């Protein structure tokens, strides 16, 4: 186990360094820069700005300076958000995106697992057909369509939730449901497939032969094995959902990281884009690491190497 953790920590450092290097080179290779907009700045002001952000230095010196700052956890000043550094932007936006993501993921797990289990237990029935049809629709329909329909239904037709904003539980419920619907549909289909495979295994037949009820066999014996593909899906899904959804956060006016992620790319905000890319890489790597650890818990036959 200790060797496994040490290898993963080393892999994390190398992955972050590779992502940093590739992102740095790609951002500098694209024509233009943070201040090459339609309105041309006076030469003196542009020179002062470039000096402030070290953009007047050779590329290799910019790389070394930025790499050293990132290694110490300092992503620097945002080039477009005046008087804000990247650490402050992440510190303010990440808890909001995380709260939205955790609520959405909880909703997706409860709904998706329940639908997948019921669909597998009653394979070929009208319940199976209905649940899988809804799951297919949930996967196919874009999130902005789901959000629009939810606003029309639960804000205007049945005024239960507010249309936008942040700060109360009622403002959290509707965007979390819209964000979690796609993931719930994916989890439902994956759970159904995993359950059908597990229910056909010999150990499940043995459990049935011992006289256990159909539900007990499904939940205590088949479900842990069926959870392996679900857990694999949750690794990147959690990382993506925690960093926020651009569409959902934009529609419901939620001040999370999703909007900053796109704006940093569009406005050539090198430092903010780098900070968010590295944050997403870190979350993705950590979640995949936790997924690998969970394999050994769900299936003792899995060895961590």
C-alpha positions as CSV (number, residue, x, y, z in Angstrom):
1,X,0.0,0.0,0.0
2,X,2.8,2.4,0.9
3,X,4.5,1.8,-2.4
4,X,1.2,2.3,-4.2
5,X,0.7,5.7,-2.5
6,X,4.3,6.8,-3.1
7,X,4.0,5.9,-6.8
8,X,0.7,7.9,-7.1
9,X,2.2,10.9,-5.4
10,X,5.2,10.9,-7.7
11,X,2.8,10.5,-10.6
12,X,0.8,13.4,-9.4
13,X,3.9,15.7,-9.4
14,X,4.9,14.6,-12.9
15,X,1.3,15.0,-14.2
16,X,1.0,18.5,-12.8
17,X,4.4,19.4,-14.3
18,X,3.5,18.1,-17.7
19,X,0.1,19.8,-17.7
20,X,1.7,23.1,-16.6
21,X,4.4,22.9,-19.3
22,X,2.0,22.0,-22.1
23,X,-0.5,24.7,-21.0
24,X,2.2,27.3,-20.7
25,X,3.5,26.7,-24.2
26,X,0.1,26.5,-25.8
27,X,-1.0,29.8,-24.2
28,X,2.1,31.6,-25.4
29,X,1.9,30.0,-28.9
30,X,-1.6,31.4,-29.6
31,X,-1.4,34.7,-31.5
32,X,-2.2,37.8,-29.4
33,X,-2.2,38.2,-25.6
34,X,-4.2,39.4,-22.7
35,X,-4.0,43.1,-23.8
36,X,-4.2,42.7,-27.6
37,X,-7.9,43.6,-27.9
38,X,-9.6,46.0,-30.4
39,X,-8.7,49.0,-28.3
40,X,-4.9,49.6,-28.5
41,X,-3.3,50.6,-25.2
42,X,-0.7,53.4,-25.2
43,X,2.8,52.0,-25.6
44,X,3.9,53.3,-22.1
45,X,0.9,51.7,-20.3
46,X,1.3,48.4,-22.3
47,X,5.0,48.3,-21.4
48,X,4.2,48.8,-17.7
49,X,1.6,46.1,-17.7
50,X,3.9,43.6,-19.4
51,X,6.6,44.5,-16.9
52,X,4.2,43.9,-14.0
53,X,3.3,40.4,-15.2
54,X,6.8,39.5,-16.4
55,X,5.6,39.3,-20.0
56,X,8.5,41.4,-21.2
57,X,11.0,38.6,-20.2
58,X,12.2,35.8,-22.5
59,X,9.8,32.8,-22.6
60,X,12.2,30.5,-20.7
61,X,12.5,33.0,-17.8
62,X,8.7,33.4,-17.7
63,X,8.4,29.6,-17.6
64,X,10.9,29.3,-14.7
65,X,9.5,32.1,-12.7
66,X,5.9,30.9,-13.1
67,X,6.9,27.3,-12.4
68,X,8.6,28.4,-9.2
69,X,5.6,30.4,-8.0
70,X,3.2,27.5,-8.8
71,X,5.5,25.1,-6.9
72,X,5.0,27.3,-3.8
73,X,1.2,27.4,-4.3
74,X,1.1,31.0,-5.7
75,X,-0.6,31.3,-9.0
76,X,0.0,35.0,-9.2
77,X,-2.2,38.0,-10.1
78,X,-5.1,37.7,-12.5
79,X,-4.4,39.6,-15.7
80,X,-8.0,40.6,-16.3
81,X,-9.6,40.8,-12.8
82,X,-8.0,43.8,-11.3
83,X,-6.9,43.7,-7.6
84,X,-7.5,39.9,-7.5
85,X,-5.0,37.2,-7.5
86,X,-5.8,33.7,-8.8
87,X,-5.7,32.2,-5.3
88,X,-8.5,34.6,-4.2
89,X,-10.6,33.8,-7.2
90,X,-10.3,30.0,-6.6
91,X,-10.8,30.5,-2.8
92,X,-14.1,32.4,-3.5
93,X,-15.4,30.3,-6.3
94,X,-14.4,26.7,-5.4
95,X,-16.6,26.4,-2.2
96,X,-19.6,27.6,-4.2
97,X,-19.0,25.2,-7.1
98,X,-18.2,22.4,-4.6
99,X,-21.5,23.0,-2.7
100,X,-23.4,22.9,-5.9
101,X,-21.5,19.9,-7.1
102,X,-21.9,17.9,-3.9
103,X,-25.6,18.5,-3.8
104,X,-26.0,17.6,-7.5
105,X,-23.9,14.5,-7.1
106,X,-25.9,13.3,-4.1
107,X,-29.1,13.8,-6.1
108,X,-27.5,12.0,-9.1
109,X,-26.4,9.0,-6.9
110,X,-29.7,8.5,-5.2
111,X,-31.8,8.8,-8.3
112,X,-29.4,7.0,-10.6
113,X,-28.7,4.0,-8.3
114,X,-32.3,3.6,-7.5
115,X,-33.4,3.7,-11.1
116,X,-30.6,1.3,-12.2
117,X,-31.4,-1.3,-9.4
118,X,-35.1,-1.3,-10.1
119,X,-34.6,-1.5,-13.8
120,X,-32.2,-4.5,-13.4
121,X,-34.4,-6.3,-10.9
122,X,-37.5,-6.0,-13.2
123,X,-35.7,-6.5,-16.5
124,X,-38.1,-6.4,-19.5
125,X,-41.0,-4.9,-17.5
126,X,-42.7,-1.6,-18.2
127,X,-40.7,-0.1,-15.3
128,X,-37.4,-1.1,-16.9
129,X,-38.5,0.4,-20.3
130,X,-39.8,3.6,-18.7
131,X,-36.7,4.2,-16.5
132,X,-34.2,3.5,-19.3
133,X,-36.2,5.7,-21.7
134,X,-36.0,8.5,-19.2
135,X,-32.3,7.9,-18.7
136,X,-31.7,8.1,-22.5
137,X,-33.6,11.3,-22.7
138,X,-31.6,12.7,-19.7
139,X,-28.3,11.9,-21.5
140,X,-29.4,13.3,-24.8
141,X,-31.0,16.6,-23.7
142,X,-28.5,19.4,-23.2
143,X,-28.3,20.9,-19.7
144,X,-29.4,24.3,-20.8
145,X,-32.7,22.8,-22.1
146,X,-33.2,21.0,-18.8
147,X,-32.5,24.2,-16.9
148,X,-34.9,26.2,-19.1
149,X,-37.7,23.7,-18.7
150,X,-37.1,23.5,-14.9
151,X,-37.3,27.3,-14.7
152,X,-40.6,27.4,-16.7
153,X,-42.1,24.7,-14.5
154,X,-40.8,25.4,-11.0
155,X,-40.3,29.2,-11.2
156,X,-43.2,30.4,-13.3
157,X,-45.8,27.7,-13.5
158,X,-45.4,26.4,-10.0
159,X,-43.4,29.1,-8.1
160,X,-41.5,26.8,-5.7
161,X,-37.9,27.9,-6.3
162,X,-36.3,31.3,-7.1
163,X,-35.1,31.9,-10.7
164,X,-31.5,32.7,-9.8
165,X,-29.1,33.8,-7.1
166,X,-27.0,32.2,-4.4
167,X,-27.0,32.0,-0.6
168,X,-30.0,30.0,0.5
169,X,-31.0,26.3,0.2
170,X,-33.9,27.1,-2.1
171,X,-31.5,28.8,-4.5
172,X,-29.3,25.7,-4.5
173,X,-31.9,23.0,-5.1
174,X,-33.0,23.8,-8.7
175,X,-29.6,24.3,-10.3
176,X,-28.3,21.2,-8.5
177,X,-31.1,19.1,-9.9
178,X,-30.5,20.4,-13.4
179,X,-26.7,19.8,-13.0
180,X,-27.2,16.3,-11.6
181,X,-29.8,15.0,-14.1
182,X,-27.2,14.1,-16.7
183,X,-25.1,12.3,-14.2
184,X,-28.1,10.5,-12.7
185,X,-29.0,9.2,-16.2
186,X,-25.5,8.0,-16.8
187,X,-25.3,6.3,-13.4
188,X,-28.7,4.6,-14.0
189,X,-27.6,3.0,-17.2
190,X,-24.2,1.9,-15.8
191,X,-25.9,0.5,-12.6
192,X,-28.4,-1.5,-14.6
193,X,-25.6,-3.0,-16.7
194,X,-23.5,-3.8,-13.7
195,X,-26.4,-5.3,-11.8
196,X,-27.5,-7.5,-14.7
197,X,-23.9,-8.8,-14.9
198,X,-23.6,-9.4,-11.1
199,X,-27.0,-11.1,-10.9
200,X,-25.8,-13.8,-13.3
201,X,-22.7,-14.6,-11.3
202,X,-22.3,-17.9,-9.3
203,X,-22.0,-16.3,-5.9
204,X,-25.4,-14.6,-6.4
205,X,-27.0,-17.9,-7.4
206,X,-25.5,-19.4,-4.2
207,X,-27.0,-16.6,-2.1
208,X,-30.4,-17.3,-3.7
209,X,-30.0,-21.0,-2.9
210,X,-29.5,-20.2,0.8
211,X,-33.0,-18.8,0.8
212,X,-32.2,-15.1,0.9
213,X,-34.9,-12.7,-0.4
214,X,-34.6,-11.3,-3.9
215,X,-34.0,-7.8,-2.5
216,X,-31.4,-9.0,0.1
217,X,-29.5,-10.8,-2.7
218,X,-29.5,-7.7,-4.9
219,X,-28.4,-5.2,-2.2
220,X,-26.0,-7.3,-0.2
221,X,-24.3,-9.4,-2.8
222,X,-24.9,-8.1,-6.3
223,X,-24.8,-4.3,-5.7
224,X,-21.1,-4.1,-4.4
225,X,-19.9,-5.9,-7.5
226,X,-22.2,-3.7,-9.7
227,X,-20.8,-0.6,-8.1
228,X,-17.3,-1.0,-9.7
229,X,-18.2,0.5,-13.1
230,X,-20.2,3.2,-11.3
231,X,-17.2,4.1,-9.1
232,X,-15.0,4.3,-12.3
233,X,-17.5,6.8,-13.8
234,X,-17.6,8.8,-10.6
235,X,-13.9,9.6,-10.6
236,X,-13.8,12.1,-13.5
237,X,-17.5,13.0,-13.0
238,X,-16.8,14.3,-9.4
239,X,-13.8,16.3,-10.6
240,X,-15.9,17.8,-13.4
241,X,-18.9,18.5,-11.3
242,X,-16.9,20.1,-8.4
243,X,-15.2,22.6,-10.8
244,X,-18.7,23.8,-11.8
245,X,-20.8,23.8,-14.8
246,X,-20.5,26.9,-17.0
247,X,-24.0,26.6,-18.4
248,X,-25.8,26.0,-15.1
249,X,-23.8,28.6,-13.2
250,X,-24.4,31.2,-16.0
251,X,-28.2,30.5,-16.2
252,X,-28.8,30.6,-12.5
253,X,-26.3,33.5,-11.8
254,X,-24.1,31.4,-9.5
255,X,-20.7,32.9,-8.8
256,X,-18.7,29.7,-9.0
257,X,-15.6,28.6,-11.0
258,X,-17.3,27.6,-14.2
259,X,-17.7,31.1,-15.5
260,X,-14.1,32.1,-14.6
261,X,-12.9,29.0,-16.5
262,X,-14.3,30.1,-19.8
263,X,-13.6,33.8,-19.4
264,X,-10.0,33.1,-18.6
265,X,-9.6,31.3,-21.9
266,X,-11.5,33.9,-23.9
267,X,-9.7,36.9,-22.4
268,X,-6.2,35.2,-22.5
269,X,-5.9,35.5,-18.7
270,X,-2.8,33.3,-18.5
271,X,-2.5,33.1,-14.8
272,X,-6.1,32.4,-14.0
273,X,-6.4,29.9,-16.8
274,X,-3.3,28.1,-15.5
275,X,-4.6,28.0,-12.0
276,X,-7.9,26.6,-13.0
277,X,-6.4,24.0,-15.3
278,X,-4.0,22.8,-12.6
279,X,-6.9,22.7,-10.1
280,X,-8.9,20.5,-12.4
281,X,-5.9,18.3,-13.0
282,X,-5.4,17.9,-9.3
283,X,-9.1,17.1,-8.6
284,X,-9.2,14.6,-11.4
285,X,-6.0,12.8,-10.3
286,X,-7.1,12.7,-6.6
287,X,-10.6,11.3,-7.6
288,X,-9.0,8.6,-9.8
289,X,-6.7,7.7,-6.9
290,X,-9.7,7.4,-4.5
291,X,-11.5,5.3,-7.1
292,X,-8.6,2.9,-7.2
293,X,-8.6,2.6,-3.4
294,X,-12.3,2.0,-3.4
295,X,-11.8,-1.0,-5.7
296,X,-10.1,-2.9,-3.0
297,X,-13.0,-2.2,-0.6
298,X,-15.8,-3.2,-3.0
299,X,-13.9,-6.2,-4.4
300,X,-11.2,-7.8,-2.1
301,X,-9.9,-9.7,-5.2
302,X,-8.6,-6.4,-6.6
303,X,-4.9,-5.9,-5.7
304,X,-3.4,-2.4,-5.7
305,X,-0.1,-2.3,-7.5
